[in-house]
Amino acid sequence: MAQVGIVMGSDSDMPVMKKAAEVLEQLGISFDMRIISAHREPDVFFEYAKTAEDAGIKVIIAGAGMAAHLPGMCAAIFPMPVIGIPMHTTSLGGRDSLYSIVQMPSGIPVATVAINGGTNAGLLAAKILATSDAALLDKLKAYTKDLKEQVEKKDARLQEVGYKEY
């Protein structure tokens, strides 16, 4: 049974959304992934959002560009956390998506990550789940330790070879 639902309005969002999936997979978190357009197939969207809780979903990660209604509409229907990923757009660089997702009306919150922030969306979903899962919290602590070690290795290399050879 999936704990996280990943939903996007278009397959053009896949390069960003797969980053969330990769993080969840790395941490051993079950997820399902769907392409559902809130605008082009509202009946399918409403069914997904209304049944996600009964399907065992604890967090939804929703990516959207331009008008970016998918995350907000998920939050209006799904009673648990929704994380919105604003997609970069060619016309406004993703600011349109960001504003559409982050400017939700009072009472309908959507946690919002950076434009194209798939990795952070996956990590935020994991952190939400880790509030009631000690084993997952340990995995997140190990992930953070690994990030630190990667930076330390890069700095050690820089110190060893200098900036011209780096």
N, C-alpha and C positions, 0 to 999 in steps of 0.2 A: 504494500500500500504506500503510495507516494505521500511524503510529508510536505513537499513544496510543489506548487504549481507554477510553471513558467509559461507565460502566454505572451504572444506577440501578434501584432496586427498584420504583419507581412513577412514573407520569407527574406526580404531585404534586411530585416532586423537580425537575422540569424548570426552573423559574425559577432555581434555584441552579446546576444542572448546565450550563445554557446559558452561564453566565458563564465557566466553564472552557473551553467550546467557543469562545466569542468571543475569549478570550485566545490560544488555540492558533491560531485562524484568523488573527488579527492578526499573529502571529509566523510564519505560513506553515508551521505544523506540521500534518501530516495526522492525522486522527483518525476513529474511527467511534464511534457512539453507539447504545447499546442500552438497552431496558427489560427487565430480567430479574429475576425474583424468586427469591432463593435458597430461600425457604420454599415458595412456591406452585408452582414448576417447577424442582425441584432437578436434574432430568436435563438441562434446557436450560442451567442455570447451570454444571453440571460440564463439559459439552461446551464452553461458551464459555471457561471458565478453562483447561481442558486444551489447547485449540487456539490460544489467543491468541499464544503464543510462535511457533508455526509460521506464524501469519498475519502475523508481522512486528511485532507489538505489543512495544514496549520498556518502556512504563509503563502501568499501569491506574489510572484515577481512578474510585473507587467511592463513590457517595453512598448513605447509608442513614439511616433514622430508627428510633426506638424500640429494638428489640433489636439492630438495626444489624449483622447478621451478614455482609452482602455484602462489605465490604472485607476482613474477616478471613479469610473463606473464599477470597476471591480470592488473598490472600497465602499461604494454606496450599497452594494448587495452582499458582499462577503463580510462576515462579522469579525474576522481576525485580521492580522496585519497584512497590508499590501505595500510592496516596495515598487516604486515607479522608476523606470530607466528612461530618461529622455534621450531620444535618438538625434544624432547629428543630421541636420537637413541642409540641402544645398542653398536654399533660399535665405535662411536666417541663421545658419550655423548651429541649429539646435536650441537657440534661445526660445523659439516659439514652443518647442516641445517642453523645455524646462519650465517656462512660465505656466503652460497649461497643466502640468502635473503638480507643481509646487503650490500653486495658488488655489488650493481647494477651499470650499466654503467651510465655515465652522461646523464641527460635528462629523466631518467626513475626511479624516486625515489619511494622507498617503506619505509614507517615508520616501524621500527622493534622493537618489544618488546623482553623481555627476553625469553630464552628457556622455553617452556611450559607456557608462560605468558598470558594465556587466559583472566584473570580478567583485567589486564592492557590494553589488546587490546580492550576489551569492554568499559573500561573507556576512552581510547583515542578516540575511535569512538564517544562516547557521548560528549567529550569535543570539538571535531571538529564540531559536530552538534550544540552544545551550542553557538557557535560564532554567530549564527543567531536565537537563540531560548532562550529568557529570562526565560521562565518557566523551561526549561531544565537546564539552568545555576543555577537557584535556587535549583533544585533537587541535582545537583552536589555539591553545597555548603553545603547542608544538609548532603549529603553522607560523605563529608570530616569532617564535625563537628561530625558525628556519629563515625567515625574512631578515632578521638581525644578522644571522651568520652570513647570509649572502652579501650584505653590505660590508661586513667586516672583511670578507675575502676580497671584495673589489677594492677596498681601501688598502689592504695589504699589498695587493698587486700594484696599485698606483704608487705606493711608497717604495716598492722594490724596483720598478722599471721607470718611474717618472712619467710626467704627463705627456711628453713627446712620443713615448713608445706605447702608451696605454691604448 
